[in-house]
């Protein structure tokens, strides 16, 4: 089993934007991306699209993010396991 690589939220945002640009062209003006810790590792939120073209781009990004979640873990502080306490 190959463990997933750890990336910070900023690093994950950079990876997502870089791959998006390579696959689908320039990042849409005004579209924002936010990567955050969730109960299952990490997730990303993309602002609502301003046009039909932005909507297609956003849909492609959501698919890309799903693939990247399988490849990377968020490097964020975690709560201690119960066995680690006192």
MODELLER restraints for C-alpha pairs under 7 A, 6 or more apart:
rsr = mdl.restraints
at = mdl.atoms
rsr.add(forms.Gaussian(group=physical.xy_distance, feature=features.Distance(at['CA:4:A'], at['CA:71:A']), mean=5.37, stdev=0.5))
rsr.add(forms.Gaussian(group=physical.xy_distance, feature=features.Distance(at['CA:4:A'], at['CA:72:A']), mean=4.97, stdev=0.5))
rsr.add(forms.Gaussian(group=physical.xy_distance, feature=features.Distance(at['CA:4:A'], at['CA:73:A']), mean=5.86, stdev=0.5))
rsr.add(forms.Gaussian(group=physical.xy_distance, feature=features.Distance(at['CA:5:A'], at['CA:71:A']), mean=6.80, stdev=0.5))
rsr.add(forms.Gaussian(group=physical.xy_distance, feature=features.Distance(at['CA:5:A'], at['CA:72:A']), mean=4.92, stdev=0.5))
rsr.add(forms.Gaussian(group=physical.xy_distance, feature=features.Distance(at['CA:5:A'], at['CA:73:A']), mean=5.95, stdev=0.5))
rsr.add(forms.Gaussian(group=physical.xy_distance, feature=features.Distance(at['CA:6:A'], at['CA:72:A']), mean=5.75, stdev=0.5))
rsr.add(forms.Gaussian(group=physical.xy_distance, feature=features.Distance(at['CA:6:A'], at['CA:73:A']), mean=4.78, stdev=0.5))
rsr.add(forms.Gaussian(group=physical.xy_distance, feature=features.Distance(at['CA:6:A'], at['CA:74:A']), mean=5.60, stdev=0.5))
rsr.add(forms.Gaussian(group=physical.xy_distance, feature=features.Distance(at['CA:6:A'], at['CA:75:A']), mean=5.13, stdev=0.5))
rsr.add(forms.Gaussian(group=physical.xy_distance, feature=features.Distance(at['CA:7:A'], at['CA:72:A']), mean=6.63, stdev=0.5))
rsr.add(forms.Gaussian(group=physical.xy_distance, feature=features.Distance(at['CA:7:A'], at['CA:73:A']), mean=6.30, stdev=0.5))
rsr.add(forms.Gaussian(group=physical.xy_distance, feature=features.Distance(at['CA:7:A'], at['CA:74:A']), mean=5.30, stdev=0.5))
rsr.add(forms.Gaussian(group=physical.xy_distance, feature=features.Distance(at['CA:7:A'], at['CA:75:A']), mean=5.14, stdev=0.5))
rsr.add(forms.Gaussian(group=physical.xy_distance, feature=features.Distance(at['CA:8:A'], at['CA:74:A']), mean=5.66, stdev=0.5))
rsr.add(forms.Gaussian(group=physical.xy_distance, feature=features.Distance(at['CA:8:A'], at['CA:75:A']), mean=4.85, stdev=0.5))
rsr.add(forms.Gaussian(group=physical.xy_distance, feature=features.Distance(at['CA:8:A'], at['CA:76:A']), mean=6.83, stdev=0.5))
rsr.add(forms.Gaussian(group=physical.xy_distance, feature=features.Distance(at['CA:9:A'], at['CA:35:A']), mean=5.48, stdev=0.5))
rsr.add(forms.Gaussian(group=physical.xy_distance, feature=features.Distance(at['CA:9:A'], at['CA:36:A']), mean=6.51, stdev=0.5))
rsr.add(forms.Gaussian(group=physical.xy_distance, feature=features.Distance(at['CA:9:A'], at['CA:74:A']), mean=6.52, stdev=0.5))
rsr.add(forms.Gaussian(group=physical.xy_distance, feature=features.Distance(at['CA:13:A'], at['CA:35:A']), mean=6.40, stdev=0.5))
rsr.add(forms.Gaussian(group=physical.xy_distance, feature=features.Distance(at['CA:20:A'], at['CA:61:A']), mean=6.64, stdev=0.5))
rsr.add(forms.Gaussian(group=physical.xy_distance, feature=features.Distance(at['CA:21:A'], at['CA:27:A']), mean=6.11, stdev=0.5))
rsr.add(forms.Gaussian(group=physical.xy_distance, feature=features.Distance(at['CA:28:A'], at['CA:54:A']), mean=6.45, stdev=0.5))
rsr.add(forms.Gaussian(group=physical.xy_distance, feature=features.Distance(at['CA:31:A'], at['CA:47:A']), mean=5.66, stdev=0.5))
rsr.add(forms.Gaussian(group=physical.xy_distance, feature=features.Distance(at['CA:32:A'], at['CA:46:A']), mean=5.68, stdev=0.5))
rsr.add(forms.Gaussian(group=physical.xy_distance, feature=features.Distance(at['CA:32:A'], at['CA:47:A']), mean=5.32, stdev=0.5))
rsr.add(forms.Gaussian(group=physical.xy_distance, feature=features.Distance(at['CA:33:A'], at['CA:44:A']), mean=6.88, stdev=0.5))
rsr.add(forms.Gaussian(group=physical.xy_distance, feature=features.Distance(at['CA:33:A'], at['CA:45:A']), mean=5.75, stdev=0.5))
rsr.add(forms.Gaussian(group=physical.xy_distance, feature=features.Distance(at['CA:33:A'], at['CA:46:A']), mean=4.63, stdev=0.5))
rsr.add(forms.Gaussian(group=physical.xy_distance, feature=features.Distance(at['CA:33:A'], at['CA:47:A']), mean=6.63, stdev=0.5))
rsr.add(forms.Gaussian(group=physical.xy_distance, feature=features.Distance(at['CA:34:A'], at['CA:44:A']), mean=5.46, stdev=0.5))
rsr.add(forms.Gaussian(group=physical.xy_distance, feature=features.Distance(at['CA:34:A'], at['CA:45:A']), mean=5.16, stdev=0.5))
rsr.add(forms.Gaussian(group=physical.xy_distance, feature=features.Distance(at['CA:34:A'], at['CA:46:A']), mean=6.51, stdev=0.5))
rsr.add(forms.Gaussian(group=physical.xy_distance, feature=features.Distance(at['CA:35:A'], at['CA:43:A']), mean=5.83, stdev=0.5))
rsr.add(forms.Gaussian(group=physical.xy_distance, feature=features.Distance(at['CA:35:A'], at['CA:44:A']), mean=4.27, stdev=0.5))
rsr.add(forms.Gaussian(group=physical.xy_distance, feature=features.Distance(at['CA:35:A'], at['CA:45:A']), mean=6.48, stdev=0.5))
rsr.add(forms.Gaussian(group=physical.xy_distance, feature=features.Distance(at['CA:36:A'], at['CA:42:A']), mean=5.59, stdev=0.5))
rsr.add(forms.Gaussian(group=physical.xy_distance, feature=features.Distance(at['CA:36:A'], at['CA:43:A']), mean=5.59, stdev=0.5))
rsr.add(forms.Gaussian(group=physical.xy_distance, feature=features.Distance(at['CA:36:A'], at['CA:44:A']), mean=6.14, stdev=0.5))
rsr.add(forms.Gaussian(group=physical.xy_distance, feature=features.Distance(at['CA:37:A'], at['CA:43:A']), mean=6.42, stdev=0.5))
rsr.add(forms.Gaussian(group=physical.xy_distance, feature=features.Distance(at['CA:41:A'], at['CA:73:A']), mean=6.43, stdev=0.5))
rsr.add(forms.Gaussian(group=physical.xy_distance, feature=features.Distance(at['CA:41:A'], at['CA:74:A']), mean=6.30, stdev=0.5))
rsr.add(forms.Gaussian(group=physical.xy_distance, feature=features.Distance(at['CA:42:A'], at['CA:74:A']), mean=5.95, stdev=0.5))
rsr.add(forms.Gaussian(group=physical.xy_distance, feature=features.Distance(at['CA:49:A'], at['CA:55:A']), mean=5.03, stdev=0.5))
